[in-house]
């Protein structure tokens, strides 16, 4: 039996999520809402995204969409990471370097200002982002996960944020959804953590994009006997 998926239907939105999350921390946007509530006219020093280092864990459709914006819009240095390093990977022109997950040097992790994770849920990605990974990051870096919640050890990222091991994190997904109300993540300051309830890609264009993806799959199946986006059962996505 052949299975297909809606790969790419929400990639534009997920790419923009990456930019929105980076801007949230680079310009300390939560602080300004607090200033408004308190009627304070306070100022702080922000950072631009221009020329910063972006590490994309999972360089598929979602990663390519973010890389294109980051490279062409902000001249960011983009490092792409995939299960296997493919020389013919689409969107390679938006990267400065490509690695496989197994060959990714610790130095590259440490040099990243932002790490954007968009990995699928597989046995190989379970708890891949744990305290050992966060300790490889630098203390001014931000971790963003729009992939699957299984990849992150939530107790570890809470510890990393509470102890200033990393600057901040943006989580669109969690292991259990809705997130348990007793989760330590809810106790972390919004200046350090942004949780978006698996809703950032719920855009008005999403239904049409999903429908278009289905139609393209169906047309290709009718003409060739195979849909476009075939699920690899061995790799689980």
Secondary structure as UniProt FT lines:
FT   TURN            7..10
FT   HELIX           11..26
FT   TURN            27..28
FT   HELIX           29..38
FT   TURN            50..51
FT   STRAND          53..57
FT   TURN            59..60
FT   HELIX           61..74
FT   STRAND          77..82
FT   TURN            87..88
FT   TURN            90..91
FT   HELIX           92..94
FT   STRAND          97..100
FT   HELIX           101..103
FT   HELIX           106..111
FT   STRAND          114..117
FT   HELIX           123..125
FT   TURN            126..127
FT   HELIX           131..136
FT   TURN            139..140
FT   STRAND          142..145
FT   HELIX           149..151
FT   HELIX           154..162
FT   TURN            163..164
FT   STRAND          168..171
FT   TURN            181..182
FT   HELIX           184..187
FT   TURN            190..192
FT   STRAND          193..195
FT   TURN            197..198
FT   TURN            200..201
FT   TURN            204..205
FT   HELIX           206..224
FT   TURN            233..236
//
